């Protein structure tokens, strides 16, 4: 099995614009050769030497036609997660003789329903000034430290060309009034319960024993995974022990309802799971890992004891929650290994 090339990433940050986080390209001046939505797809893009369309060479990215007049091309993207932007990757992977020589990036804050016309008249803030791009490369830019959060970005390329992927690295700015519950979950919720483990609410996967087949932040991504690759999955364990993942909650809170979703995992779902929590707001990641040993059990509280799982199914637990917290971090243990599509932890902020 080939592991997808994700390129350089920024530890402790999430890609606010990622397709799997709900990011969406809304408008562009031109995407004649390759459509704008490709910018937000997973991986760095692929190259198929003999693949062509009726418009020319097929390319896995956003590519505009050659500009024959003054001006430059633009693409507006709605972030999947509102947040504070810390770094940007404008990746020209596979674009060699057709990459843009320069690019810049702006950001704005607007409503979820803002149209392309409304966004065109919005107040935009420049985060990355016009800067040179290298062909076939990740072009990484640090964003000056600021506290404002944004919902949309606008990429300018000068004058035209192709970009394989764009990553907007940052931290979520939670909107606790927003309840991202689907029709299966909403009837199970009680008033005031929010998903403390949602990446949209500032939760973050900090460390895990293994993430060979699926990155750990997939576990707390919005929505349900589109396929098996959209979850967190470990390799087959050949030694004693079990796999685990540590999650920092978006806010300290008490657990009321837990969902373990094994969607798409059939011959590779964990046989069992257990969930433990700790209230340690100032703990370092290494401290949490050290405290996770069963010899230090008093440091952690068992929220849900070891429990059987079923293949490709949503499991909901309310009465099974033995200790509600409040917690700042959770440890999900899977026995002995396997894949979990999503973890949802509904509760009330402390």
MISEMAR-406745 format. One record per residue (C-alpha): residue in one letter; x, y, z. Coordinates in steps of 0.1 Angstrom, whole numbers, plus 2048, in hexadecimal, padded with zeros to 3 digits. Layout:
N
AXYZ ...
END
This chain:
350
X800800800 X80D8227F7 X80C83D812 X80085E804 X81A87A803 X80D89681A X82D8AB818 X8398C2834 X8208CA84F X81F8E086E X81C8CE88F X8018DA8A6 X7EE8EB88A X7D28DF873 X7CC8E784E X7AE8FE852 X7A68FC82D X7A88D6827 X78C8C6814 X7878AD830 X7838C9849 X7678D8833 X77D8F081F X76E8FB7FD X77A90F7DF X75F9287D8 X76A93D7BA X7869427A2 X790958786 X79993A771 X79D914774 X79E90B750 X7B78EE753 X7B18E1776 X7958E978E X7998FE7AD X78C8E37C5 X7AB8CF7C0 X7BE8E97D5 X7AF8DB7F5 X7B18B57EF X7C789E804 X7EB8967FB X8018AB7E4 X7F18A17C3 X7FB8877AA X808888787 X7FB87176B X81287574D X7FA869732 X7DA878740 X7CA89472B X7A88A5729 X7978B770C X7A88D771B X7CB8CA71D X7E18B8736 X7CF8AB755 X7DE8BA774 X7D68B2799 X7D38D67A6 X7C48F879C X7D190577B X7C6923767 X7CC929742 X7E993E735 X7E096373A X7E297871B X7D999972B X7E29AD74B X7D799F76D X7DB980782 X7C696278D X7B495E7AE X7A29437C2 X78C9487E1 X78A92C7FA X772928817 X785918835 X7768F9844 X780905866 X780929871 X7A2930880 X7C1944886 X7D993F869 X7FE938871 X80D92A851 X80592582D X81190A814 X80D9127EF X8178F17DF X8218F17BA X8278CB7BA X8298BE796 X8248E1788 X8468E8778 X8448FD758 X822909761 X824914786 X81D93978F X83D94D796 X82D9607B2 X81095D7CA X7FF9707E7 X7E4968800 X7C997C811 X7AF97382C X78E980838 X772978851 X74F973843 X72F960848 X72C93B83F X713945823 X728961814 X7269607EE X7439657D7 X7369887CE X7349927F3 X7579857F9 X7649997DC X75A9B87EF X7669AC811 X7839BB824 X7A19A581D X7C19A4832 X7E299B821 X7F297E834 X80D97481A X81A990804 X82298A7E0 X83E9707E2 X85195A7C9 X8479357C5 X85E9187BC X8528FF7A2 X8498DC7AE X84D8E57D2 X83C8EC7F3 X83F9127F8 X83B91881D X83493A82C X831944851 X81695D859 X81D97A870 X811973893 X7ED980897 X7CE9778AA X7B397D890 X7A095F883 X79495B85F X77A94884C X78594D828 X7A6951815 X7AE95F7F2 X7CC9517DF X7DB9677C3 X7F39587AA X80796F793 X7FF96E777 X7F194B771 X7FA926774 X7F590878A X7F69017AF X7F18DD7BB X7E68E37DF X7E28FF7F8 X7E48F981D X7D9913837 X7E9908858 X7DB917878 X7C6911897 X7A191089A X78C92D8A8 X76E91A8B7 X74B9268B2 X73A9148CF X71891E8C3 X71C9088A5 X7118E38AA X71F8CD88F X7078B0894 X6F789C878 X6D588C878 X6E186D88A X6F18808A6 X6DB89E8AC X6BE88A8BC X6D787C8D5 X6E489D8E2 X6D88B1900 X6D78D6903 X6F98E7905 X70D8C98FA X72A8D08E1 X7448BB8D1 X7628C18E7 X7788AB8D1 X7708BC8AF X78D8CB89D X7758E8894 X7738EF8B9 X7988F08BE X79F8CC8C7 X7C08BD8BB X7CF89A8B9 X7F089D8CC X80187B8C9 X7F98578C1 X80A8358C1 X80783289B X7F684387D X80482F860 X7E482E84B X7D184D857 X7DD86D868 X7D287288B X7BE893886 X7A788086F X79887288E X788893898 X7828A2876 X75F8B086D X74489A85E X747875857 X764867843 X75E86281E X77384281E X78B82D833 X7A784582C X79486183E X799852861 X7B684A879 X7C4828873 X7E2816881 X7F77FA872 X7F27D687D X8017D18A0 X8197B48A2 X8257BA8C5 X8137BA8E7 X8007D98F0 X7E67EF8DF X7E48108CB X7D98318D9 X7D48568D1 X7D58758E7 X7BC8918E0 X7BC8B48EF X7988C08F2 X78E8E18E4 X7848EC907 X7848DB929 X7628CA92E X74D8AE93B X745890925 X72188791F X71F8758FE X73B8638EA X73A8568C7 X75383D8B9 X74E83A894 X75E81C881 X74F827860 X760815843 X77680085A X76B7DC856 X7877C3856 X79E7DC868 X7897EC884 X7957E98A8 X7867CC8BC X7827E38DB X7888068E7 X78B819908 X78A83E90F X79B85092C X79E874935 X7B388C949 X7B18B0955 X7D48BD94F X7D28DF93D X7F78E6940 X8048C3938 X81F8BE91D X8198A3903 X83588E911 X826891934 X804884927 X815866915 X82885D935 X80886094A X7F7849932 X80882A93E X7F1813951 X80881596F X7FD839973 X7D883296F X7CD84B98B X7DA868975 X7C085E95B X79B858961 X78983C94E X76C84D93B X76282D928 X77180B931 X77C7F2918 X75F7EC900 X7597D78E1 X7557E88BF X7447DD89F X74E7E287B X745801867 X72C80E881 X72582D896 X7268248BB X71683D8D4 X71D83C8F9 X70B851913 X70283A930 X72482892C X737848935 X74483F958 X75785F95F X74D88094F X76B895959 X7708B2955 X78D8A993E X7A58BD928 X7B389F916 X7A887C90B X7BA85C903 X7A88448EB X7B68218ED X7AF8088D2 X7B57E38D7 X7CA7D78C8 X7CC7ED8A9 X7B77F888B X7A481687E X78B82E88D X779846876 X76D86188F X76D8698B4 X7528808C0 X75188C8E4 X73289F8EC X7308B190E X72F8D2920 X74C8EA923 X7588EF947 
END
